[in-house]
């Protein structure tokens, strides 16, 4: 449980470096994909930490290996609205990373990665959107930390 939380925090440090250093100098869609992959990893470790805690408290019997089933179980176990919002972003990031993508304005400030996900929905990911995703991931890991350590909402 604590190990998964530490892994999530390590992934966030990597995302931080990718965002503020690597992406700043390269500005490529591939770097954006690496960031999305790291964000997915951070979310996965956070989910794992919450499910391990729920298992310790005997709220669930076992932890599924499938990410979609893990999210479903997590949303049944932790019914607050924040968790639901975080899980919808996690699932969206997973769809983005699996979708074919195109690049626009690489090596420029407005580099954009365009993906087509569910039912032809077109998603454009740029630096500003990545920043929002990163901030949301940090908030999720803080949320997980509060739950795991038993602290009240700040």
C-alpha positions as CSV (number, residue, x, y, z in Angstrom):
1,X,0.0,0.0,0.0
2,X,2.7,2.5,1.0
3,X,5.0,1.2,-1.7
4,X,2.4,1.8,-4.4
5,X,1.9,5.3,-3.1
6,X,5.6,5.9,-3.1
7,X,5.8,4.6,-6.7
8,X,3.0,7.0,-7.7
9,X,4.9,9.9,-6.2
10,X,8.0,8.8,-8.1
11,X,6.1,8.8,-11.3
12,X,4.8,12.3,-10.6
13,X,8.4,13.4,-10.2
14,X,9.2,12.0,-13.6
15,X,6.2,13.7,-15.1
16,X,7.3,16.9,-13.5
17,X,10.7,16.6,-15.1
18,X,9.2,15.7,-18.5
19,X,6.9,18.7,-18.4
20,X,9.3,21.4,-17.1
21,X,12.5,20.2,-18.7
22,X,12.1,17.7,-21.6
23,X,9.0,19.1,-23.1
24,X,10.2,22.6,-22.8
25,X,13.2,21.9,-25.0
26,X,11.9,19.3,-27.4
27,X,8.2,20.2,-27.9
28,X,7.3,17.0,-29.7
29,X,4.2,14.8,-29.7
30,X,6.3,11.8,-28.6
31,X,7.3,13.6,-25.5
32,X,3.6,14.4,-24.8
33,X,2.9,10.7,-25.2
34,X,5.6,9.8,-22.7
35,X,4.0,12.3,-20.2
36,X,0.6,10.7,-20.7
37,X,2.1,7.2,-20.1
38,X,3.7,8.4,-16.9
39,X,0.4,10.0,-15.8
40,X,-1.3,6.7,-16.4
41,X,1.3,4.9,-14.3
42,X,0.9,7.4,-11.5
43,X,-2.9,6.9,-11.5
44,X,-2.4,3.1,-11.6
45,X,-0.2,3.1,-8.6
46,X,-2.7,5.4,-6.8
47,X,-5.5,3.0,-7.6
48,X,-3.4,0.0,-6.5
49,X,-2.7,1.8,-3.2
50,X,-6.4,2.5,-2.5
51,X,-7.4,-1.1,-3.4
52,X,-4.7,-2.5,-1.1
53,X,-6.0,-0.4,1.7
54,X,-9.6,-1.5,1.0
55,X,-8.4,-5.1,1.1
56,X,-6.6,-4.6,4.4
57,X,-9.9,-3.1,5.8
58,X,-11.8,-6.1,4.4
59,X,-14.0,-3.9,2.1
60,X,-12.9,-6.1,-0.9
61,X,-11.8,-9.6,-1.2
62,X,-9.2,-9.4,-4.0
63,X,-7.6,-6.9,-6.3
64,X,-8.2,-7.4,-10.1
65,X,-5.3,-7.3,-12.5
66,X,-7.3,-5.7,-15.2
67,X,-7.2,-1.9,-15.0
68,X,-10.8,-1.4,-16.1
69,X,-12.0,-3.8,-13.5
70,X,-9.8,-2.1,-10.9
71,X,-11.4,1.2,-11.7
72,X,-14.9,-0.3,-11.5
73,X,-14.2,-1.9,-8.1
74,X,-12.6,1.3,-6.8
75,X,-15.7,3.4,-7.8
76,X,-17.9,0.9,-6.0
77,X,-15.7,1.0,-2.9
78,X,-15.0,4.7,-2.8
79,X,-18.2,6.4,-3.9
80,X,-17.2,10.1,-3.5
81,X,-17.4,12.4,-6.4
82,X,-13.7,13.3,-6.5
83,X,-12.7,9.7,-7.0
84,X,-15.3,9.4,-9.9
85,X,-13.8,12.5,-11.5
86,X,-10.3,11.2,-11.2
87,X,-11.2,7.8,-12.6
88,X,-12.9,9.4,-15.6
89,X,-9.7,11.2,-16.4
90,X,-7.7,8.0,-15.9
91,X,-9.9,6.2,-18.4
92,X,-9.7,9.1,-20.8
93,X,-5.9,9.1,-20.6
94,X,-5.9,5.3,-21.3
95,X,-8.1,5.9,-24.4
96,X,-5.8,8.7,-25.6
97,X,-2.6,6.5,-25.3
98,X,-4.2,3.6,-27.2
99,X,-5.7,5.8,-30.0
100,X,-3.8,6.5,-33.2
101,X,-2.5,10.1,-33.1
102,X,-1.3,12.8,-35.4
103,X,1.1,15.7,-34.7
104,X,0.7,19.4,-35.4
105,X,3.1,22.3,-34.9
106,X,5.9,20.2,-33.5
107,X,8.9,22.1,-32.1
108,X,6.6,25.1,-31.5
109,X,4.9,26.4,-28.4
110,X,1.5,25.2,-29.6
111,X,2.6,21.6,-30.3
112,X,-0.6,19.5,-30.4
113,X,-1.2,15.8,-30.4
114,X,-4.6,14.9,-32.0
115,X,-6.3,11.6,-31.3
116,X,-9.5,10.0,-32.3
117,X,-11.2,8.0,-29.5
118,X,-14.6,6.5,-28.8
119,X,-17.1,6.9,-31.6
120,X,-14.9,9.3,-33.5
121,X,-14.5,11.9,-30.7
122,X,-11.5,14.0,-31.6
123,X,-9.2,14.9,-28.7
124,X,-6.5,17.5,-29.0
125,X,-3.8,17.5,-26.4
126,X,-1.5,20.5,-26.1
127,X,0.9,21.8,-23.4
128,X,-1.9,23.6,-21.5
129,X,-4.1,20.5,-21.4
130,X,-1.2,18.4,-20.3
131,X,-0.6,20.8,-17.4
132,X,-4.2,20.4,-16.3
133,X,-3.8,16.6,-16.5
134,X,-0.6,16.8,-14.4
135,X,-2.3,19.0,-11.8
136,X,-5.2,16.7,-11.6
137,X,-2.9,13.7,-11.2
138,X,-1.1,15.5,-8.3
139,X,-4.4,16.2,-6.7
140,X,-5.4,12.5,-7.1
141,X,-2.2,11.3,-5.4
142,X,-2.7,13.8,-2.6
143,X,-6.3,12.5,-2.3
144,X,-5.0,8.9,-2.1
145,X,-2.4,9.9,0.5
146,X,-5.1,11.5,2.7
147,X,-7.2,8.4,2.5
148,X,-4.4,5.9,3.1
149,X,-2.9,7.9,6.0
150,X,-6.4,8.5,7.4
151,X,-6.1,12.3,7.3
152,X,-9.2,14.5,6.8
153,X,-9.7,16.6,3.7
154,X,-7.6,19.8,3.9
